[in-house]
Amino acid sequence: EDTAGEALAQLRYRQSTYRVHSRWAVLGIAVLELAANLLSFGLYFPGTGVSNYPKGTEASASMIRYMKEREKELFYRAETTHSQTLNDDALNGYNGISAFTSSANVKVTEFMKALGYGAKNTYNRYCFEESSPVANLFLDLKYMIERDDRDRSGSMFEEVHHYDKVHLLKNRAYLPLGFLAEKSLADLDFFAGDDSFDFQNQLFSAATGLAADVFEPIVGSHMTVLGNGTEVTENQTQGKVSYSKCEKGAYVSYFFTADREGFACIHLDLPKRNDFVVSVNGVDVYRETISLPQMLAVGDLTAGDTVEVRVLCDEDETSTMTVTAALLREDLFTWGYSILSASTLDITSFSQTRVEGTVTCDRDGLLYTSVPQNGNWHIYVDGTEAEPKLVGNCMISVELTQGEHTVQLRYKNQAFSLGCKVSLLSALIFGGISWYAYRPFLTLSQGKVFYLSASVMVPPPSTRSPWYSTTAWPGVTARRGLSNSTRAIPFSSGYTLAGVSVWLWRILAVQLWGDLKESKGNQFQSSARRAEEKRALLGPTVTVLAAISLPQTYTGSPRARFRPLRWPMV
């Protein structure tokens, strides 16, 4: 009894030591990871303050609640005029456009880039920054949220509500998730050119069938480029300039003067990722840093209004930049919008994997949807699966004839179905192996009850292991590792997951070493002995899963610290 008591005391001491070491190890790993993150990201990327996060705080939340309460449509998208993060929609709880994710669909990224948004096919993100009314037509954009207390209402957006410094704006030229366009839209090459305004004209013409250009560039005498503290060595009428020998505080200014009324947009391509300021008649509209080429909406102008784009340059900087501007022909845009809004998809049922709706086509055409294809979407027209066409190699579309149609979009992920089957098969195999290996534990043998707990369950090490000792393993004798009567070995139920893992790997190493030594001494073991070893090696695996998935419990009095675990007879 004294020997058993000493052994139990030693075992408890080891357990306590393992717990302390495990906690310090976990704490050390956490500190190292935090330090690595700080050095890798915190010192090179600007931080986000918590005083205004998310931007607008309660006022923004109020506007989003109001938007959801007043809106009866089953699905629509909203965005902020200026993003705080690339996942503002997930942060604030609405369906948005911008995204930053490691699993970003490259086809969507390229599509967004063609529309004039900040995107690149080698990046895993795309950012909405109020591009142009034409681009908004193809993205199901119904609302914008202005959080800088600026009046953005005009010909393209109307204010429907505001609270504090946050304004909710509704798109006057809104098109839903699906609408009927001309069939020529499916043949448009989204990646042929670099001139964003030229592509917007092609896109609008292909969708509406109208041949005229909806954007007219501001060029010639209506555009001026000046350098301050830098030498502008090349000045082209298309907006591209070269500059060099920049002094401290140098900048290049573009001036665009409107010769008529219209909605103005600008496109910037700044390879040096410069800060820039956009102002109309001296009043700032944008003050941001550009990272990728993108188009920005300036707003309504009257004849004689001047738009200045001031690009700030670093000292000794030498590079090129391209800034262009254009005015929207609102009469042509309104005409084209009336064509596209004549036949739209009325959504009757919506979920993340199934969309159903009806559309009444006033002509033969192409039903365009802003649902990106990743290979798993299937489209059904009047109950029959149809062959989809991809607009911009991305958005799902289908040809329809004149008349009323029922349209369904169903998401069927074959990989997910296969994964479920494999997981189910693996669970069955694991359950069968576990039952075979531990069936003696689950029965009553000679009146002795085996207690199964969610604590540590490992077979004892081989008696030939170099770490074997009867002191560390009470009840284990040289005769096959166990005495005829089982002996309770207590284990603490307060182990952390790290402590359990360390203990299990230690026991597994002991067992593997003992089996290795035995196999070298006797190459031909009996089948019974080999079965015993297989069961011994399976124990730690089952234990890890049990320790993770089952809750740790106490038995006996509330003050009890240990729970008995009995080894099976062998």
N, C-alpha and C positions, 0 to 999 in steps of 0.2 A: 504494500500500500504506500509506503514511503517513497519507493522508486516511482510508482505511478504518479504520486502527487508531485514529485520533483519534475517528472517529465511533463506533466500538465502545466506546471508553473513555467517551465522553459518554453513550452509551446505558446503560452499566452504572451510571454515576453517577446518572442519572435514576431508574433502577430502584431503586437503593439509597435515594435520597431518597424515592421513593414508598413504599417499605416502611416507612421510619421514620415518615413522615407518617401512613400508614394505621394503624400501630400506635398512635400517639398519638391519632388520631381515635377508634379503637375504645375505647381506654382512657377517653377523655373522655366518650364516650357512656355507657359502663358506669357511670362515677362519677356522671354526671347522673341516670341512672335510679335508682341506689341512693339518692341524695339525695332524689329525688322520692318514692320509696316510703317512706323514713323520715319525711318531712314529712307525707305523706298518711295513713299508717297507723301507723307506729311510735310516734308521739307521742299518738295518740288511742285506740289499742287496747292492752290489756294483753299483755304478752309471755308466752311459755312457756319455763320453765326447762329446761335440758338434764339436770339432775341426776336427774330422775324422769320421763323421756320416752322411750317411752310410759309412762304411769302404771303402776306395779307392776313395770316392767322385766322381769327374768328370771322373777319369780314369775308375772306375767301371761302371759308366753310359755309357761311350763310348764303353766298351767291350760288354755290354748287347745290345746296339743298333746295334753294328756290328754283333753280334750273330743272332739277329732277322732279319737283312737285308739279310744276306747270306743264311739263312735257308729257304728252301721251304716246308719242312714237316709241316703238319697242327698241329701236337701236338708232343711235346717231353718235357723232363724234364732236368733241369740244377740245379747245386748246387755249393756251395763254398767249398773249401778244408777245411776251418775252419770257423765255423759259428760265426757271431757277435751277432745275436739274433736267437731265434728259429723260427722267421717269416721273415728271410732274403728275401725269395721269394716275399712275399707281400710288404716288404719295398722297394725292388729294381725293382719289376715289371717283374718277370719271373715265369714260372711253376716249382716249386721246390718239395722237399720231406719233409723236416723238418716242423713241425707244433707245435704250442702251442695254444690250443683253449679249451674252456670249453665244447664244444660239440664234442671233439675228439672221433672217433669211436674206442672202446676198441679192436675190432678185428684187426684193422690196427696197434694199439699199440703192441699187442701181436705178430703180424706178423713181425713187424720191430725188435722186441726184438729177435725173433728166427733167424733173418738174421744177428744179431750181432751189431745192432745199440743201442744207449743209449735210452732205453724205459722201461716202467714198467706199468703193467695193472692197477695199482691204480693211476697212474699219467695221466694227460691230455696233454701229449706231447710225441714227439719222435724226435730225433735229428740225422741228417746225419753228420757223420764224416768219410769220405772216408773209408768205411769198407773193402770190398774185391772185386776183380773182379767178383767172383761168385755171390755175393749179387747184384752187379750192373746190372747183366743180367736181373733180375726180376723186375726192377724199372723204365725201360724206361729212363735211365740216359744217355744223349748224350753229355753234356758239364759239365765241372767243371771250376770254376773261382778261380784262385790263386791270393790273394791280398797282399801277404807278400814278393813279389819279389823273390820267390824261383823257381828254375828250376825243375818242376815236370814232364817234358816230359820223356817218357820211353817206355817200352814195352806195357803198358796199355793205356796211354794217349799221344797224340801228340799236340804240341802247334800250334795253327792256327793263333794267333795274340797276340800282347801285346802292351800296352801303359803305360808309366811310370812304376809303380811297379805292375801293374795288368796284368795277363796272362790268355788267354782263351785257354782251353785245350779240345780236342775232344776225346771221348771214342773210342778206336780202336775196342773194342768188343761190339759195340752198338746193342741192340735189341729193336725194337719199342714197341708200346703199346700192340701189340698182336703177338704171334708167336706159331708155332706148336711144342709141346713137346710130350713125351711119356705119355700114359694114366696112368702109375703108379704114375705120379706126384700128381694126385688127391687123392691117397691113402696114401701119406706120412704124418706121424704124426710130426707136427712141434713143439710139446711140450713134446716130450718123454724124451729128455736128456738135460744136461747142458753144454756138451763139444761143443763149437761153431764150432771148426774145424771138429769134427766128424759129426756134422749136415750138414755143408757145403758139405762134401763129399757125404752124403746121398742125399742131395738136387740135386747136380750135376748129380749123377748117376740116380736118379729117372726121371729127366728131359731129359737126353740124352740117357739113356739106356746103358751107359758105366759102367762097373763094377768096374774099378780101382779107387783108391782114388786120387782126384785132389790135395789135400793138404797133405804134409808129415811133421809131427811135428819135431822140433829141440829139441832133448832130449839127455839124457845120457851125455857123455863126452863133447858134444857140448854146454851144458848149465851149467852155474855156478851162484851160489847165494852167495853174500857177504853182511854182515852187517857192517855198520860204525856207531859207537856210539849207537848201539843197540845189544841185544843178540838174535840171531836167534836160537830158541829152536827146530825147526822141519824143515827139508829140504827134500821135496819129489821130485822125478824125474819128476812128472807131473807139477811142478811149484808152488805148494802150500807150503807156509812157515808160521810158527808162530813166532812172535817176541815180545819182551817185554823190559822193562827197558831202554827206549829210552832217550838219553841225548839231550840237546839242539843242533839242527842242525843235528840230526841223519838221516840216510837214509839206504834203502836196495837196492842193485844193482843186476839186472839180466843181465848176459852176454850170448848172443846167437851167436855162430859162424857158418857161412854157410859152409857146406861141398861141395856145388856145386853152379852153377848159378841158379837163380830163383827169382821170385817176392815174397817178404817176407811180412807177416802180423803178428800182435801180438794181443792177447786178454788179457784184464785186468779186474780183479775183485778185487776192493779195497774197502772193507766195510767202511773204515774211510774217504772215499772221499779225498784221499791225492792228493797233487800236484805231478806231475811226469814230467820227462824229457826223451825223446827218442832221441838217437843219433846213427849215423852210422859212425864208424871209427873216433869218436870224434866230428863229426859235428852234431849239433842239428837239429832234424827234427820236433819234437813236444815239446812244453812246455806248459802244460795245467793242469787244475784241473778236475778230474773225479768225476762224481756224480752217475753214474750208470755203471754196467758192459757193456763193449763194445769192438768191434774189430776195429783195426786201420791198415791202409795200410802203410807200411814202404817204399817200393820201390824195385827196382832191386838191387840184390846183386850178387857178384861174389864169388867164392870159397875163403875162408879165411877172408871175411869181418865179422866184429863184430858189433852186435847191442846191445847197452846198454840201459836198462830201469831202471832209477834211481827214486825210490819212496821216497819222502820226508816225514819224520815222525815228529809229534809234541812231545814235551817233555813229558815223562812219559806215552807215548802211548803204549798200548798193544792190539794186534789184530792179524788177519791173512790176507794174501793176496795171490792171485793166478795170475801169469803172465805166459802165454804160447806163443810160436812162431811157425810158420810153413812156409814152402816154397811151392809155387805153381808149379805144374808140367805143364810147359807152353805147351809142346807138346800135352798132354792130354786135356788141356784147349782149345787149338786151334782146336783140333778135335771135341770136344763137341760143341764149338761155331759154327763150320761149319754145324753141324747137326741142331742146333736150328735156325740158320739164313737161312736155305734152304727154309722155308715156313713161311713168315711173313705177317701180316695184312697191306695192303696198304689202308690207310685212304683216303677216297674220300670226306667226309663231316664230320665236327666236330663242335659241340657246347657243352655247359655245360650239356645239357640234352639229347643229341642225337649224337651217333657216328655211322658212316657208312663206310664200307670198303669191300674190296675183298681180298681173300686169295686163292692161288693155292697150295693145299696140295700134296706133293710128296708121301704121305703114309697116312694110317689111324692114327689118333692121337688125342691129346687134344689141342685145341686152348686156350692157357693161355693168359689172359689180366691182366695188372696191374691196373684194375679198381676195387676198393673195393666195396663189396656189403653191402648195409644197409637195404635191403628189398624192395627197390623201383626200382632197375634196372631190366629190362626184356631184354632177348637176343633173337634175331630172326635170323634164318638161312634159306636163300633162301625164305624169306617172311613168314616163319612159326615159331611161337614161340617155343623155345626149352627149355628143362629143364637144368638150369645151374648147374655146379659143382663148389664147392668152394675149391680152393687151400689154405691150411693153414687156413681154416675156414674164409677166407677173400676175396681172389681175384677171380673174375668171370672167369669161364672157361666153355668150351662146347666141346663135342666130335664131330669130323668131319671125314668124309670119304675121301678117295683119290679123287682128282679132284678140280675143281674151285667152290668156294662158295661166296655168298654175305652174309655179317654179319652186323647186326644192334644191337646197344645197345640203349635202350630207357629208360629214367627216368620218371617214373609215380608215383607221390606222392599222394596217396589216401587221406592222412590227409590234404594236401594243397587243394585238390579239395573240400573236405568236409568243410574246413574252409572258402573257398570262398562262398559256398552256405549259410553257417550260417551267415557270415558277410552281404551278400546281403539281407537275410531275416531280419536280425536285423535292417539294414538300412531302409528297407521298413516299418517295424513296428514303428521305431522311427519317420520316416517321417509322418506316419499316425497319431500317437499320437500328434505330434507337430502341424499338420494341424488341428486336432480336438480341441486342447487346445487353439490355437491362431487364429482360423479363424475370430473372431470378429476384430482382429488387422489388418487384410489384406483387409478389405473392407472400403468403405466410409460410414459414419453414420452421418446423419443430417448435411451434408455439412462440417464435420470436418475431416481433414486428419490426420491419425496417421503416425508418422515418425518412421520407424524402423532403428536403427543404430546398429553398432557392439560394442556399449558401453554397459553399464549395463542395463539389463532389468529384473526387479523383481517386483512382485506385492506388494502392500503396506501391512504392517502387520495388523493383526486383531485389531479392536478397543479395544478388551478386553485384548490385550497384556500388560504386566506390563511396557514395554518400549515404548508404544504408546504415542505420543504427537503431537498435531497439529503444534507445532513449528518445529519439525524435519521433519514432512511430510506436506508441504503446500497443501491446498485444500482438506485435509482429514477431514471429520467431523464425528460426532458420528453416523450419519445416514448411516449405512452400509459401513462406511469407505471412502466414496467418495461423493463429491457434484455432482449435475446434470451436471455441466459444467466441462470439463476436465481442469486440471491445469498443465502447463508445469513444469517439474522438471529437471533442467540441471545437467548433469554429465560430468566430465572431460574426454576427449578422450585421455589423456596422461597417463592413469594408466598403471603401469607395470602389468605383469601377476600375480605377487604375490599380488599386491594391489587389483586387481579385486577379487582374490580368498578370501582374508581376508574379503572384503566387502560382498561378496556373502554368506560366511558362517555365518557372523554376522546376515544378513537379514534372512537366513534360520533358525537360532536359534530362532530369534524373532518370526517368523511365527509358528514354531513348538511349542513354549511355549504357544502362544496364542491359537492354536488349542487344545493343551492339556488341558488348563484351561477350554475352552468351552465344550470339550467333557465330562469333569468331571461334569460340571453343567447341561448338557443336553445330556443324552444318546441317545435320539431319535431326530435326526435332520432331516430336510426336505431333499429330494433328491437334490433340487436345491442348498441348502447350502453345502451339501457334494461334489457336483460337483465343486462348487466354491473353496472349500478347496483343492481338488485334483489339480485343475489348479494352485492354489497358490504354492503348493509343487513342481509342475513340472517346474515352472518358473526358479528357480536357476539352475536346471540341463541343460535346454536349453541354459540358459545364459552362463554357463561355456563353452559349446561346441561352441557357437557363438563367445565368446570372444577369444577363442583359434584359431578357424578356419577362422574367417573373419577379414580383415584388419581394423584397427582403422582409421577413416576418419574425416575430418573437413568439415563443411558447412559454407556458408556465406562468409564474407570477410576473406582474408588470416590472419587477426589478431585475428579472433575469437578463443576463448579458449573453449567454451562450445557448446554443441549441445542439442536441446530440445528433450525431450522424453515425450510423452503424455500417460497417463494411459487410458485404454479403459473404456467405460461406463459399469457399472454393474447394 
